[in-house]
Amino acid sequence: MANTDAGILLQLKERALTPEDAAKLVPLSIEAGWNQMEADWTFMLQSGEGKGMTDRAGRFAACALIVPLGPAVSWISMVVTAKPWRRRGLGTRLLKDRIADVRAAGKVAGLDATEHGKPIYEALGFRPLWELSRWHVKRVPAKAALPPGVELRAMRRQELKAIAMIDKVLTGLEREHVLRHLYARAPGLAYVATEASRLRGYVLGRDGRFATQIGPIVATDDATARALAARAVASAPPPFILDVPDRHKGIQAWINEAGGEAQRHFWRMTLGDAPGLAEDRPIFALAGPELA
């Protein structure tokens, strides 16, 4: 447990979260300036679990979630504290409890840390794997040409299982449930790139509170990734958010040409070793730090 003042804890009630709590948790992410909507909270609590603390009026003071990504990895997500309760150890207390839950299940804990959270996670034993930037784009970037022989088409619901199997090989993540949720949320943003019927990449996206999140984008090469991103952004009104690993200079330059700005940075981190998670070459955009 974190060293939280006992007097503070007497003012709060800690309990397990349920999907029915989603609407009451939205104010936490709004206050933090995050893009999540009620649908995001509902999905994370349906597929994962979490704990929260409420004040005497029933308002949430803090929470921390776990989203399972297969038998080996669970994602630490939505560690957030309301402003009046910050710097009192509540978030760290809940975070440590979620880490203990992941370890008790015999899994590796993963997360995408902000610049403010990174030192906290490092002190708890997490190690950084790679860095990424969050790009805000206010207008639709230019079209991007596909490599010769590559075709781009709308994703089909019935191929999600096969896409998830390939995604697992490329990213080390088992997230068919995440991909299905995103497809159901925004099928108009879902595309695949193929060459001779072989998958070369895919893109999904979702609506957000103030911007459309484009991602994940997983592809074999930069040109294919840019073409997928271009098709997705042409299918929704701006603004957009793309969380792009810093190694991918080509897609970052394409975003920058449209006036995009890298407004904050994240670090992918793990507590323990998980095969594949250190590899960022096929990942051109995240589903979002809360979903990996």
C-alpha positions as CSV (number, residue, x, y, z in Angstrom):
1,M,0.0,0.0,0.0
2,A,1.1,3.6,-0.6
3,N,1.7,5.8,2.5
4,T,-1.7,7.5,2.3
5,D,-2.8,9.6,5.3
6,A,-5.3,7.7,7.5
7,G,-7.4,10.8,7.9
8,I,-7.9,11.1,4.1
9,L,-9.0,7.5,3.9
10,L,-11.6,8.1,6.5
11,Q,-13.2,10.6,4.2
12,L,-13.3,8.2,1.3
13,K,-14.8,4.8,0.4
14,E,-12.8,2.3,-1.7
15,R,-14.6,-0.2,-3.8
16,A,-14.6,-2.3,-6.9
17,L,-15.8,-0.6,-10.1
18,T,-18.5,-1.9,-12.4
19,P,-19.6,-0.8,-15.9
20,E,-22.5,1.0,-14.3
21,D,-19.9,3.4,-12.8
22,A,-18.8,4.6,-16.3
23,A,-20.9,7.8,-16.4
24,K,-19.7,8.9,-12.9
25,L,-16.1,8.3,-13.9
26,V,-16.2,10.5,-17.0
27,P,-15.7,13.7,-14.9
28,L,-12.2,12.4,-13.9
29,S,-11.0,12.1,-17.5
30,I,-12.6,15.4,-18.5
31,E,-10.9,17.2,-15.6
32,A,-7.6,15.6,-16.6
33,G,-8.1,16.9,-20.2
34,W,-8.3,13.4,-21.7
35,N,-10.2,12.3,-24.7
36,Q,-12.2,9.4,-23.3
37,M,-16.0,9.1,-23.5
38,E,-18.4,7.1,-21.5
39,A,-18.2,4.3,-24.1
40,D,-14.5,4.0,-23.3
41,W,-15.0,3.7,-19.6
42,T,-17.8,1.2,-20.1
43,F,-15.7,-1.0,-22.4
44,M,-12.7,-1.0,-20.1
45,L,-14.8,-2.0,-17.1
46,Q,-16.6,-4.7,-19.1
47,S,-13.4,-6.3,-20.3
48,G,-11.2,-5.5,-17.3
49,E,-11.5,-4.4,-13.7
50,G,-10.7,-1.6,-11.4
51,K,-11.0,0.1,-8.0
52,G,-12.1,3.6,-7.2
53,M,-12.5,5.9,-4.2
54,T,-15.6,8.0,-3.7
55,D,-16.2,10.9,-1.3
56,R,-19.2,11.2,1.0
57,A,-21.2,12.7,-1.9
58,G,-20.5,9.7,-4.0
59,R,-18.2,11.5,-6.4
60,F,-15.1,9.7,-7.6
61,A,-11.8,11.0,-6.1
62,A,-9.5,8.5,-7.8
63,C,-9.4,5.2,-9.7
64,A,-7.1,2.8,-11.4
65,L,-8.0,0.1,-14.0
66,I,-6.6,-3.1,-15.4
67,V,-7.4,-4.2,-19.0
68,P,-6.3,-7.8,-19.8
69,L,-4.5,-8.4,-23.0
70,G,-4.2,-12.1,-23.0
71,P,-2.9,-14.7,-20.5
72,A,0.6,-13.0,-20.1
73,V,-0.1,-9.3,-20.0
74,S,-2.5,-6.9,-18.3
75,W,-2.5,-3.1,-19.1
76,I,-2.5,-0.6,-16.2
77,S,-5.0,2.1,-17.3
78,M,-6.8,5.2,-16.3
79,V,-4.8,6.0,-13.1
80,V,-6.3,9.3,-12.4
81,T,-7.1,11.5,-9.3
82,A,-9.5,14.4,-9.0
83,K,-7.8,17.7,-8.5
84,P,-8.9,18.3,-4.8
85,W,-7.5,14.9,-3.9
86,R,-4.1,15.0,-5.7
87,R,-0.7,14.7,-4.0
88,R,-2.2,12.7,-1.1
89,G,-1.1,9.2,-2.3
90,L,-4.5,8.0,-3.5
91,G,-3.4,7.3,-7.1
92,T,-0.2,5.5,-6.0
93,R,-2.2,3.4,-3.5
94,L,-4.6,2.3,-6.2
95,L,-1.8,1.8,-8.7
96,K,0.2,-0.5,-6.3
97,D,-2.9,-2.5,-5.6
98,R,-3.5,-3.0,-9.4
99,I,0.1,-4.0,-9.8
100,A,-0.3,-6.6,-7.0
101,D,-3.4,-7.9,-8.8
102,V,-1.5,-8.3,-12.0
103,R,1.4,-10.1,-10.3
104,A,-1.0,-12.4,-8.4
105,A,-2.4,-13.5,-11.7
106,G,1.1,-14.4,-12.9
107,K,1.1,-11.7,-15.6
108,V,3.4,-8.8,-16.7
109,A,2.1,-5.3,-16.1
110,G,2.4,-2.9,-19.1
111,L,1.4,0.7,-19.5
112,D,2.1,3.9,-21.5
113,A,3.5,6.5,-19.1
114,T,3.4,10.3,-19.4
115,E,6.5,12.4,-18.6
116,H,5.0,13.0,-15.2
117,G,4.2,9.4,-14.5
118,K,7.5,7.9,-15.8
119,P,9.6,8.6,-12.7
120,I,6.9,7.1,-10.5
121,Y,6.7,3.9,-12.5
122,E,10.5,3.6,-12.7
123,A,10.6,3.8,-8.9
124,L,8.2,0.8,-8.8
125,G,10.4,-1.3,-11.1
126,F,9.0,-0.5,-14.5
127,R,11.5,-0.2,-17.4
128,P,11.0,1.9,-20.5
129,L,10.9,0.1,-23.8
130,W,10.3,2.9,-26.4
131,E,9.0,6.4,-26.6
132,L,6.1,7.8,-28.6
133,S,4.4,11.2,-29.2
134,R,0.8,12.3,-29.2
135,W,0.1,14.2,-32.4
136,H,-2.9,16.6,-32.6
137,V,-4.0,17.2,-36.2
138,K,-6.5,20.0,-37.0
139,R,-7.0,19.4,-40.7
140,V,-6.9,16.3,-43.0
141,P,-3.4,15.5,-44.1
142,A,-2.6,14.9,-47.8
143,K,-3.3,11.6,-49.5
144,A,-0.6,9.0,-49.3
145,A,0.3,6.6,-52.1
146,L,0.2,2.8,-51.6
147,P,3.3,0.8,-52.4
148,P,3.1,-1.0,-55.8
149,G,0.9,-4.2,-55.6
150,V,-0.8,-3.2,-52.4
151,E,-4.5,-2.7,-52.2
152,L,-6.6,-0.9,-49.6
153,R,-10.2,-1.8,-48.7
154,A,-12.7,-1.6,-45.9
155,M,-12.2,-4.1,-43.1
156,R,-14.8,-6.8,-42.7
157,R,-16.2,-7.9,-39.4
158,Q,-15.7,-11.6,-40.1
159,E,-11.9,-11.1,-40.6
160,L,-11.3,-9.6,-37.1
161,K,-10.2,-12.9,-35.6
162,A,-7.6,-13.5,-38.3
163,I,-6.4,-9.8,-38.0
164,A,-6.1,-10.3,-34.2
165,M,-3.9,-13.4,-34.7
166,I,-1.6,-11.5,-37.0
167,D,-1.6,-8.5,-34.6
168,K,-0.5,-10.7,-31.8
169,V,2.5,-11.9,-33.8
170,L,3.5,-8.4,-34.7
171,T,2.8,-6.5,-31.4
172,G,3.0,-9.1,-28.7
173,L,-0.6,-8.1,-27.6
174,E,-3.7,-10.3,-27.5
175,R,-6.4,-7.8,-28.0
176,E,-9.1,-9.2,-30.2
177,H,-11.7,-7.8,-27.8
178,V,-10.2,-4.4,-28.2
179,L,-10.2,-4.6,-32.0
180,R,-13.8,-5.8,-32.0
181,H,-14.9,-2.9,-29.8
182,L,-13.2,-0.3,-32.0
183,Y,-14.7,-1.8,-35.1
184,A,-18.2,-1.8,-33.6
185,R,-17.6,1.9,-32.5
186,A,-16.4,3.2,-35.8
187,P,-16.6,0.7,-38.8
188,G,-16.1,3.6,-41.1
189,L,-12.6,4.1,-39.9
190,A,-11.6,0.4,-40.3
191,Y,-9.4,-0.5,-43.3
192,V,-7.0,-3.2,-44.3
193,A,-4.1,-3.2,-46.8
194,T,-3.4,-6.4,-48.7
195,E,-0.9,-7.7,-51.2
196,A,-2.0,-10.9,-53.1
197,S,-4.6,-11.5,-50.4
198,R,-1.9,-11.3,-47.7
199,L,-2.4,-8.7,-44.9
200,R,0.1,-5.8,-45.0
201,G,-1.6,-3.7,-42.4
202,Y,-4.7,-2.4,-40.8
203,V,-6.2,0.7,-39.1
204,L,-9.0,1.3,-36.7
205,G,-10.3,4.3,-34.8
206,R,-12.9,5.7,-32.5
207,D,-14.8,8.8,-31.6
208,G,-13.5,10.9,-28.7
209,R,-14.7,13.7,-26.5
210,F,-12.8,16.4,-28.5
211,A,-11.0,14.5,-31.3
212,T,-11.2,11.3,-33.4
213,Q,-8.5,8.8,-32.2
214,I,-6.8,7.1,-35.2
215,G,-5.3,3.8,-34.2
216,P,-4.1,1.2,-33.9
217,I,-2.2,1.3,-37.1
218,V,-0.2,-1.8,-37.6
219,A,1.7,-2.3,-40.9
220,T,4.7,-3.9,-42.5
221,D,6.1,-0.6,-43.8
222,D,5.8,3.2,-43.5
223,A,4.2,3.8,-46.9
224,T,1.4,1.3,-46.1
225,A,0.9,2.8,-42.7
226,R,0.6,6.3,-44.2
227,A,-1.9,5.2,-46.8
228,L,-4.0,3.5,-44.1
229,A,-3.9,6.6,-41.9
230,A,-4.8,8.8,-44.9
231,R,-7.9,6.7,-45.7
232,A,-9.0,6.8,-42.0
233,V,-8.6,10.5,-41.6
234,A,-10.5,11.1,-44.8
235,S,-13.4,9.2,-43.3
236,A,-14.0,11.4,-40.3
237,P,-14.0,15.1,-39.6
238,P,-11.0,16.7,-37.8
239,P,-9.5,17.2,-35.4
240,F,-7.6,13.9,-34.9
241,I,-5.2,12.3,-32.4
242,L,-2.5,9.8,-33.4
243,D,-0.1,8.3,-30.8
244,V,3.0,7.4,-32.9
245,P,6.2,5.7,-31.8
246,D,9.1,8.1,-32.3
247,R,11.0,5.7,-34.6
248,H,8.5,6.3,-37.4
249,K,9.8,9.6,-38.8
250,G,8.0,9.1,-42.1
251,I,4.4,9.1,-40.8
252,Q,5.4,11.9,-38.3
253,A,6.6,14.1,-41.2
254,W,3.4,13.4,-43.1
255,I,1.4,14.5,-40.0
256,N,3.6,17.5,-39.5
257,E,3.0,18.7,-43.1
258,A,-0.7,18.9,-42.2
259,G,0.1,21.2,-39.3
260,G,0.1,18.5,-36.7
261,E,1.7,19.1,-33.4
262,A,3.4,16.7,-31.0
263,Q,1.9,18.0,-27.8
264,R,3.1,15.4,-25.3
265,H,5.2,12.3,-25.0
266,F,4.7,8.8,-23.5
267,W,6.9,5.8,-22.7
268,R,5.9,2.2,-23.2
269,M,6.9,0.5,-20.0
270,T,6.7,-3.0,-18.5
271,L,7.2,-4.6,-15.1
272,G,8.8,-7.8,-16.2
273,D,9.5,-9.3,-19.6
274,A,6.8,-10.0,-22.2
275,P,7.8,-11.4,-25.6
276,G,7.1,-9.0,-28.4
277,L,6.2,-5.9,-26.3
278,A,9.6,-4.3,-26.9
279,E,9.1,-4.3,-30.7
280,D,7.7,-1.1,-32.0
281,R,8.6,-1.4,-35.7
282,P,5.1,-2.7,-36.9
283,I,3.2,-0.2,-34.6
284,F,2.6,3.1,-36.3
285,A,-0.1,4.3,-34.0
286,L,-1.5,3.0,-30.7
287,A,-5.2,2.3,-29.9
288,G,-4.4,4.8,-27.1
289,P,-2.3,4.7,-24.0
290,E,-5.3,3.3,-22.0
291,L,-5.8,0.4,-24.5
292,A,-2.2,-0.1,-25.8
